[in-house]
């Protein structure tokens, strides 16, 4: 299926790129640069002129094309909002299970608190009478993580690739994203990693899922983690996270920070923290 991937880089000219899923990029067309405020307005107000079902995943998501008359761009529309006290996911049974469009918006808001610019903008919008997340469709995609792993391709700078994956591990532990599969890790042509689809994140467990993966951390990210407070989290994402989800996130944040502080004490700061 041919789709258009669209990349959010605030203040930088971007392009709408047509690709065939799994087959690489086949063409480009230019799109004007949008500021974050203009992008938010576009996602909230631009008219839907086309929509396609079945773009992957199990959340009933749709790829929609939006236009405001000057800009035409694709977005990812998700309306799923499921909450169950007990559910089987694969071989596991989960309690307090949620699969909700709200978490796409919350993930973007939390990423902004961390100054992490590789989670696409997502806003709440009413579509056909239903609440939904409208998420900027990542552009200029070269491959997903599954394709990269199969190709054994670490890119032109393997160190940068590894550091970006470390940042992903930190973010996923913070938001407790149990659904980070290889298809929702995207690499653009500039070898920047993009993280999409967070409807099943923000679980209530306070323990880390795989702390052994947290080997190093970007210094700026580490410092930003420590600045998140109950107040800043409520102000930034409170409309899309419950009190218990916010409390659990802060508890995991404390564990992440302590893990790195302990590593620094044992190994030295230079071995644990790196400059972005």
Secondary structure, DSSP 4 states (H G I P E B T S, - for coil): -EEEEE---TTS-EEEEEEETTTEEEEEEEE----HHHHHHHHHHSEEEEEEE--SSSS--EEEEEE-SS-EEEEEEE--EEEEEEEEETTEEEEEEEEETHHHHHHHHHHHHTT---B--EEEEEETTEEEEEEEPPBSEEEEHHHHHHHT---S-HHHHHHHHHHHHHHHHHTT-TT--GGGEEEETT--EEE---TT---S--S-S-GGG---EEHHHHHHHHH--HHHHHHHHTTTS-HHHHHHHHHHHHHHHHHHHHHHHHH-HHHHEE--
